[in-house]
Amino acid sequence: MPSQTYAIWILLAPLLAAVLIGAVGLRGLRDKSHWLAIGGVAAALVLALMLFGQIRAVPEEARADIFTRSHKIYEWFRPGFGGLASLKWFDFEFRIDPLTGVMLVTVLSVSLMVVIYSSGYMRDHHGHPERGYERFFAFLALFIFSMCLLVLAGNFVLLYVGWELVGLCSYLLIGFYYPKPSAAAAAKKAFIVTRIGDFGFAMGIFLIFWRCGDVSFAYVFSQAGLAKLVGWETPVALLLFCGAVGKSAQLPLHTWLPDAMEGPSPVSALIHAATMVTAGVYMVARCGAIFTESPTAMATVASVGAITAFFAATIAITQFDMKRALAYSTISQLGYMFLGLGVHAADAAVFHLFTHAFFKSLLFLAAGSVMHAMGGCIDIRRFGGLAKGMKVTAFVFWVGGLALAGFPFLSGFWSKDEILHAALGVSLPLAIVGYVTALLTAFYTFRLIFIAFHGPLKLPQGVEHAHESVPAMTIPMLLLSIGAAGAGYIGLQHGGKLNELLRTVLVGRLEEHAPGMAHVMSPEAAMAMSGVLSAIGILSAWYIYRRKPMIAMAAAFAMRGPYELIKNKYYIDELYDAVIVRPLHDLGKFCYGFDRYFINALLWIITAIPRAAGFMLRSLQQGAIQGYAMGMVIGLLVIVVAVLSAT
Amino acid sequence: MTTAPQLMFIGAILFALGVAGFLTRRNLIIMFLCTEIMFQGILLNLVGMGLMRGNLQGQAVGLFVLVVAAVEAGLGLAIVVMLYRRRGTLDAEKWSLMRG
């Protein structure tokens, strides 16, 4: 089977599921809706694995040719006006290479677990589905379809379509509990904030089209295409990066991601691991050919990534909402990925994306399981010691937490270490920020674990006992924990298959682009260092939160100023509110007033003319016979007088 | 021997009476009768004009008009009966639906 056939069916399977659930969900399927979604995603996953096998089987010497080819499905549309008919057709085309393959497998395997989990999560304790059950699965399937379209796209326009569809689906799912005002606001925020980035992304695409006259990856990333972009790489790369910053929640457009926690937990898992925030990382990796041409852009990507990683990690330490802390952790980990992209280690960044998808979705699903058991409460101050009642959840949270903390020999360790090692080779300050963040990561992750799962049992009001979730939820979590523990082994730098494969399509490894930059530290030493940092983080969390809980309070009290600053997320939301949201709101109010009191008044005056005429003439149509008769008589008299006076 | 001007003068009086009655009365039957009176006034005028011309054409047309008036009277009365059945009243005011 040719690879584009796989690609078409990978797209159609979840799309069909979404459409079918949408069409008959309310009438026939109802609480069986999840079967269609599971079937669609599972079919797509099987196809994606087969496609990945096919990609791997491509012989070494044919790779350069096959992986840069675009698989045209049909001619899509032709831009321009009548006079510009000579412009090229935009095709509906796919790009099928190892990057696409890795992304598809990641997205679909995590999504499948999330969809299965949702079939248990979106029910109450008696197994009755929640309101909007079928709608949820239709949106979920559509979300997965959009992400697959995004990673399969073979040109910028199709990529943009997938990009926006993902944004739309995130809006629909974050606002799933739309009667709740906070959920509706969070959905709107996610959509609008990412749109700000998308504006830059669109500008970047226009710029590419203007310079190259084509948007197909096959052309833009070829020698001929890149030659036309000479001198424009930096603006193009920075504009494209704007889109990535919005979608992947980097500073300064990160504010939407923590608020997105208003959606159901499986949606958080999906957004954070597979179908949304990774899009930015994917896009920058895909456009590596442009980014690596511009040192400014690379430095920007790396610095934004490193700063975001550190900044979000500090916030994560102070959050009491488990899901919010995990959300900041996602922002921080995405920062790592951008750091990797910026230091010419795109393969390591995509590798981290791959491992992160497993352990972060696992952590979110486990947090959802806790929330489900605690009757919707997610504040870690109100429960504790859950490990006794919820063994499976506690176990998978440990596995996910260790992987996130970069504990040696779990997946996160390998990928994070590779990024940090690459960063060491480029810039020492960036690498130091990265290492400090690694320490913080281990600390905040285990802060959550020790507070929520260990110590004396404490339950929120109204919950009698912590009970384990249903198998539909625990089994996907256990499967994901295998991935979270072991996903790192297929991408090891030495002898790993994944990175070798990725490197055939991703541009720019340290050796090629910065040959003079010697490694500061041997790979083994760097590895040992990140392992030690992770252990220190975990142990200090254990010491502070299990042995001497007073230390945390004392520290928070002693450093009230910085603590309050960080706890309130550096007041960035408040800053945006004061600088952007309020003035815009006021402008909106002004425009409303102008419309209401000026434009409307003007219209009232104009419409007054026919109204006055009508008012004067309407007495002629009073409907009484005598009135009409009177008219006739008067008319008759007029005629008589006229005739008489004429003679 | 009546002369043409006399006939036409009586016709004009009849017509004016009909008009006055039609405009002032609200009873459908009376209004209907008033239209008949106007008819007769016109009829006398036709006859008078025939006399002025010195032939019988005016009286011939007058006979035609009488027949038409009879037919029209039957039709008009039927309508009045129907209206009465609908509203149970002969008041013409009750049929003015528009509020000009």
Contacts between the chains, C-beta under 8 A, distances in Angstrom:
chain1	res1	chain2	res2	distance
A	618	B	100	5.0
A	619	B	100	5.1
A	620	B	100	6.9
A	621	B	98	5.7
A	621	B	100	4.8
A	622	B	96	6.6
A	622	B	98	6.1
A	622	B	99	7.6
A	622	B	100	3.4
A	623	B	95	7.9
A	623	B	96	3.9
A	623	B	97	5.4
A	623	B	98	3.2
A	623	B	99	7.4
A	623	B	100	6.4
A	624	B	92	7.4
A	624	B	93	6.7
A	624	B	96	4.1
A	625	B	31	7.4
A	625	B	92	5.2
A	625	B	95	7.3
A	625	B	96	7.3
A	626	B	22	7.7
A	626	B	23	5.7
A	626	B	26	7.8
A	626	B	92	7.2
A	629	B	19	7.9
A	629	B	22	5.6
A	629	B	23	5.8
A	630	B	23	6.1
A	633	B	19	5.7
A	633	B	23	6.9
